[in-house]
Amino acid sequence: MHDIGKMQPVAFPALANIGSLISLETLTQFSVRKQNGFGLRQLGNLNRIPGDLRIDNLENTDQADAIEAKLCDKQHLKSMELVWRGSITLGTDSYLEVIEGLRPNENLDHLSLQYYHATTYPNWLNSIIQNLWSFTLCNCFHLEFLPSGLYSSSSCKELISSTEMLKVLSSSDAFASLKNLYIKECQDETFTFEGLARIPSLEQLAFAECKIKILPNSLKELSNLKYLYFTKCAEIISVPELPKSITMITIEKFPVLKENCRAPDGPEWEKIAHIYD
């Protein structure tokens, strides 16, 4: 099961003018500072760095430096996290101006936006997302909708969202090939997630730290769903009818639902008994 917070970069020691190390092939995290030698443009000539890269403290940069970072030239990067500090609130235009300059290379497999507080996405995202395998939104509270390119993407198989913008799942649009959906910290107790029925390709579904009280009846329509996971969703005490395709259900850290699903006499046991036959 994918851990929503799995990406744990190894911090590179603080080093001024790291951009002079043009042959550098190991860099997993870069923290932007306003001091000389620590600006985002230091990444400009580091085109050999492979794998995962997390860029922190993006509130300390501007569009000019973002463009000079030349992320689009870094063809060996496969995963990128763009992170602003949650305790800092900038004007929404500031977020958008910076991220417009951070267009990554189209070889990217995973993109994560964290504490990005603009109300719209960068213009480059819909083209990049066509090649992504996984897309994460974490605490991007001002976004109300997913990027339109996500619905038509045949490559994006995983969406991780820990925002409160999940009204998108009531949209009339269907996802082309999404297989894994992870929903974290949805605080709207009345949200029904009935839009899940428009993700017929879904195989794994996880709810974590959500305040929702009722799971969607549309779960039964997900004929490819194999794995259902709940953790710290204390308000949920029952499960709806589930599809016969489910092979595993995991319930962690809320005892009421776990007790209700206990074999053989829990009040919800009959709804999940077929999983264990």
N, C-alpha and C positions, 0 to 999 in steps of 0.2 A: 504494500500500500504506500502510495506517495505521501511523504510527510510535508505538510504545507510549509513548514519552516525548515526544510531540509538543507538549503544551501548555506553552508557554513564556511565562508572563505578564510583562507590562511592569510592573515594580514602581513603585508610586506613592511619591513621596518621603515619608519619615517626617514626619508632621504631627500634632501634638497636637490633640485636639478636632475631628477631621475631620467628626464628626457634625453640626457646626453649618453645614456647607455643604450645606444641604438641596436645593439645585438641582444638585448635582454629577451629571454625566452620564458621567464617565470614571473608572472604578476597576476595575482588573483584579486587584489583589493587596492583601490587607490582612493585616499581621502583628500578631498579638495580643501585647500586652505587659501586664505587671502594673502598670505605672506609670499614674498618673492621666492621663486623656485618650487612652489607647491601648487601652482595653478593648474587648471585642467589642460592647458595647452602642452604641458609636459608629456602628455601621451602621444603627441603628434607624430613623432618618428618611431614609436615603438610598435612596429608592424609585424613583429615576429611572435608576439605573445599569443599563446594558444588557449583553448579551453574556456574556462569560466572567468569572467571579470565583473567585480562589483565596484561601482563608483559611488562613494558616499559623499554627503555634505554638498550636494549640488546647489544649495542655497548660497554657496560662496563663489559662484561663478556667474558669467553672463554669456550672451549668445556668441560674442566674438571669440571668447576662449573655447566655447563648446565646438564651434566650427573648426578651430585650430587643433582640436584633439584628433580630428580626422578618423573618427571611428569607422567610417565607411571603407577605409583602406586596410582594416585589420581582418584579413580574410581567414585567419586561423581561429578567430573567436567563435565559440559555439553557444555560449550562454552569457547573457549580460543582465545585470541588475542596476537600475538607475534609481538612486535613493536620495531623497531629501530628508532633512531632520523633521520629525513630526512636531517638535516644540517650536519650530519657526514658521510663522505665517507671512507669506509674501503676497503681493498682488497676483491675481491669477494670470495676468499677462506675463509676469516674470517667469513663471513655470513654463508657459508655452514657448516663449522666446528661447529659453535655454534648450528645451527638448527638441525644438526644430533643428538646432545645430548638432544634435547627437545621433543623427541617422547612422545606424549600424550597417555593416556589410550584409548582403542578402543571404550569406551562408549561415546566418544565425539559426539555431534550433530553438532556443528558449529566450524569452524576454520577460523581465519583471519590472514593473513600475511600483515604487513604494513612496507613499506620502506625496504623490503628485497631485497638486490641488488646483490645477486648471479645470475648466469645464468642458474642454474639447481635447481631442487627440492631435498629435502632430500630423502634418500632411503626409509624411512618409509611411505611416504605420500600416495603412491598408495594403500597400505593396509588399512590405516586409512580412506581414502576417501570412501571406500566401505560402511562405516557405517555413514558417515556424511549426515546430511540433507541439510546443507548450507556451501558454501565455498566462502571466500572473498579474493581478491587480491587488495591491495590499494597501488598505487605508487611503484610497483615492476617493474621498468622500464627495467631491463635487462632480464626479462623473455620474451621469444618470443612465448611460447606455453603453453597450459594448461597441467596439469599432465595427462598422458595417462589413468589412472584409472578412471578419471572423466567420460569418454565416456561410459564406461561399467557399471558404478555404477547404481544400481536400487534404491538406497536410496537417492542420492543427487538430491534434487528438486530445489535448488536455487544457482545461481552463481551471485556474485556481483564483477564487475571488474571496477576499476578506473585507469587502466593502459593504456599504448599505445600499448599493445601487442595483440590487438584484431584481428590481421591478422589470428588468430586461427579460426575465424568464416568463413574463406575461405577454411578451411580444408575439406578434403573429408570424415572425420570421422563424424559419427552421434552420438548424445547424446541419452542415453538409456531412460531417464525419466525426464529430466530437465523441470521444470514447470515455474520457475521465472528467468528472466535474467535482470540484471540492469547494464547498460553501462554508465560510467561516465568519462568525461574528455578525450574522444578520440579526439586527435588533428589532425589526418590525414583527411584533407578535402576531399580527393578523395576516401576514403574507402567506399565500397558499402554494406558490410554486407550481401552479397548474400548467404553466408553460413547459414543464419538463416533458410533457407528452410530445413536444415537437423536437425532441432529441432522440429519435428511435435507435440511433447507433450507440447510445450510452451503455457502457459496460460496468463502470465503477462510479458510485455516488457516495459522497461523504458529507456529513453535517458536523461541524465542530463549533462549540460555544455559541450556538444560536438560541435566541429567545422565542422561536416559533413554538406554538403549542400543538399544532396539528400537521401531520405529514400529508402531502398531496395524494388525493385519490388516483391521480394520473400515474402513480408509480406502476400500477398494474398493467399499464399500456406499454411499458418499456420491455419489450420482448427479448432484448439482448442483455439486459441488466444481470450481472453475475455477482457483484459484490456491493454490499450496503454497509456503511460504517457510520456510527454515531459516537460522539464523545462530548461530554459536558453540555448536553442539551437538556437541562433539568426539567423543562416544562413539558416535554413529550412523555406521555404515559402509555400511549398505545400506537400500534402500527396499522396502516390500512391493508387492504388486500394486496398481496405482492405477486409479481409475475413468477411463473413456474421456472423461469430461467435462472433465478438466484441460486447460487451454490454456497454462499457464505454471508453471514450477517454478524457484525461485531458491535457490541454495546459496551462502552467504557465510561466510567466515572459519572454515572447517574443511576442509582440503585433502584428507583421505582420502576422504570421501564425494564430493567434487567430482571427484576423480580416478577413482573407481569408476564415476561416471556419465558419464565422458568418451566422446564419440563417436569412432570407431564400435566400439571394442573394449573399453571398460570393462566389468567384470563385471556392472554394474547397468544398462548402457545399454539393453538390450532392454526393460526395464520402463518406460522413459520415452521411448523412441524415437517412439512414436505422437504425442507432444506436438509434435514438430518435423516431422511429415509435412506 
